[in-house]
Amino acid sequence: MDNTLATDFAAASNLPIPLMLQNVFLCITIVLAAAVTIAAAVISRRRKSAVPLLLVLGGFAAILMEPVVTFLGHAVHPKIGQIMLFEAVGRAIPWHVALGYTAAFGVFYLILYSRLESGALNAKLVWKVTIITMLCYYVGEAYPVEHGLWAYYGYQPIWFWRGTAPPTWSVLNATSMLTSATLMLVALPHLKGVAQLLLVPLAISGAYMGHMGAGFPMYIALNADVPDWVIDFSGVASIGMALLIVWICALLLTSSRPRPARH
């Protein structure tokens, strides 16, 4: 049993970041974030609406979730040599992760927004996009985790292959994107003019709702003196909660199909 509490772990300040890999990821995420922002600007101009750009900005702002979930979930971005955006809750958050949020969350938001706007959003698509996102997280984290760009520590639930993220994390990450998108898109028809700026804080709140709302069994178990099998069960329970939340979000997004306000 390896029950390292979040408050006892100091690896964030003791681990050096692989500098070359950090620079490569920073360049990649700059390009991806810029591409998504440009795409959003094109959509905004075509539809004469600031909403697409605000969605991408919300994706960037959702990085404010990262220090809390990494603290409670026992993950770190090495601090020594890091090109840091900010630090909170004992966790240093690098620019390449924030820009990765911008690109990944931005694409996710824009897909659902565009389909909702065109009246083509259905539950099957919501499930498809979310499950594909889960798989992308699981596969996409393999190289950076294996080479120490970020790390998970202690005993993690159902972590069968340590060459990538624990699978519970991949599910929670995608779920947080969906709850964030759902909160914004459900509220959007009621936001006119300058009130659409509220999409940005809603993106942050929605991301927390997904990660913490589904992941609370894991977060509690990871920071309690419990056997390993309980932690494994908490991971399974968190995945179950995530799937339930995906189902609810699909219902909310497709039951009435409200059309977003354009102005």
N, C-alpha and C positions, 0 to 999 in steps of 0.2 A: 504493500500500500504506500503510495507516494502522494501524500496530501500536503503539498506546498501551498500555503495560503498566499493569496495575491499580495497581502501586506508584507510578506516575508521575502519576496523575490526582488533581487536587485540587479538582475541580468541586463536590464535596459541600459544601465549606466556602466556596466562592466564588459559588455560585448562590443567588439569593433565591427563596423559594418564593412562588407566587401566593397571597396571604393569603386573598382572598375564596374562591377555589376550594378551598383547604385547609379553610376553615371549613364550606363546603357539604358537602365529602366527609366531614368529621368528624361533622357532624350526621346524614348519611345512614348512615354506618357504625355510629354509636351506636344508631340505630333498628334497623338490620338485626341487629346483634349482640344487642341486647336481645330482639328477636323470636325469634331462633334459640334463645337461652337459655331464654326462656319456653316455647317449644315443647318443648325438651329436658326442662324441669322437668315439664311435663304428661305426657310420655311416661314419665319416671322415676316419677312418682306412680302412673300407671296400671299400670305393670309392677312397681312396688315394687322398683326397682333404681336405683342411682346411676350406672349405666353411661352413659345418654344425656347426663347432665350432665358426666360425666368426658370424654366424647368432645368436647363443645364446649370444655371447658377445654383439652383437648389441641390443638384447633384454634388457640386463643389462644397456647399455648406454642410452637406450630410457627413463630411469628415469629422464634424464635432461629435459624432457617435463613437469614433474609433478609440479614443483614450479610455472611455468607460468600459466598452466591451472587451478590449484587450486586457485591461486591468482585471476585471472580474473573470474573464475567460482564460487567463494565464497565457497571454501571448505578448510578444515584445518586438519592437523595431529597434535594433541595436543603435545606441546613441553616439558612441565614439566615431567621429568622422561623418556623422549624418548631416545631410543638408536639410535642416529642420525647418518646418513651418511653425510649429508651436509645441509646447509641452504642457500636459495637464495630468493629474491623477498619477503622477510618477511615470508617465509614458510620453516619450518623445515621438512626435508624428512627423515623418519626412514629407517633402514636397512630392516625391514620386507617387506616394500613396494617395495624397490629396488629388493629384491630377488624374490618377487612376479612377478615383471616385467620380470625378467630373466626366470622364469618358464613359465609364461603365454605367453609372446611374443615368447619365444623360441619354445614352442610346436606349436604355430600357424605358425611360420616361417617354421619349419621343416616339417609340414604336407604339406604345399603348395610346398615347395622345392622338397620334395620326389615325390610328384605326378607330378610335372613339369618335373623332371628328368626322370621319367619312362614313360612320355608321356600320363599320365592318368588324367591330370588336365583339367577340363571343367568348364563352367560357373555355372552349377548346383552345383558342389562341392564348388566353391568359395562362392556362396550364402549360401549354407548349413552350411559351417564352420563358416562364419561370423554371421549368425543369431543365431546359437547355442552359439557362443561366447557372443553375446549380452545378451542372456537369462542367461548364466552362470554368467555374471557380475551382472545382476539384482538380481538373487537369491543369489549369493555368497556374496554380500555386506550386506545382511540382518543382519546377526549376528554382524559383526564388527560395522556397523552403529548404530544398536540398543543399543549396549553396549559401544559406545563412543570411539572406537579405531580410527576412523576418523569421521569428521562431515561436513555436508553441512549446511550453515546458510542463513538467510534471506529468501526472497521469491524465490523459485526455480520453473522453468516452469513445469507444469503438474505433480506436485509432489503429487499424490493422496494418496500414502501409504508411510508415513514417516519412516516406519520400515526398509527401504532400500534406495538405491541411487535413486535420481530422474531419471526416465527412459531415459531422453535425454542423461544423462551421460553414461548409459550403451551402448547406440547406438554409441555415439562418441568414447568411449573407443575401441570398436570392430572395428570401422571404421579406427581409427588411426593405429591399428595393420595391417589392410589390406593395407592401403596406404604405410605403411612402408615396408611391404613384397613386394608389387608391385614395388616400387622404386628399391629395391635391386635385385629382380629377373629379371626385365627388363634390368637392367644395367649389370647383371652378365655375360652374354655371351661376353661382351666387356671388361671384367676385367681379365687380365692374371697375374699370379704370384703374386708379391707383391702388385699389384694394387687392388687385392681382399680385402686388408685391408680397402679400401674405403667403404666396406659394412657397417662398424660400423658407420661412420658419416651419411651415407645414411639412416640407420635405425632411427637415431635421427630426421633427416630432414623429413623423410616420416611420422613419428609419429606426428610431428607438423602439417604437411600438412593435415592429416586426422582430427585431433581434431580442429584445427583453421579454416581449409578450410570449414568444415561442420558446425562447431559450432559458427561461427562469429555472426549469428543473436542473439544467446543466450548471448554471451559474451558482445555484445554491449548493449543489453537490460538490462542485470543485472547491468551494470554500468552507467545507464542513469536514469533520473528522469521521469519514465514512469509508467502508470497504470499496475496493476497486469495482466490484460488480454493481454497486449502487451508482457509481459514476457512469458505468456503461449503460445502465438502465436509464439514467437521467438523459443521456444522449439520445437514446431511442425515444424516450418520452418527448424530448424537445423536437425531434423530427416529426413525431405524431402531431404535436401542437402546431408545428409549422404547416403541415399539410391541411390541417383543419382551418388555419388562417387563410391559406391560399384559396380554399373552397369558398370561404366567406367573402374574400375580396373579389373572387370571380362573380359571385352573386351580386355584390354591390355595384360592380362595374358594368354588368350586363343586364340587370333586371329592368331598369328604366331607361338605360342608354341616354342619359342627358347629354345634350350637345354643349360643348364648352363655349363660353362667351368669347367673342373675338375682340371686343373693344374694352 
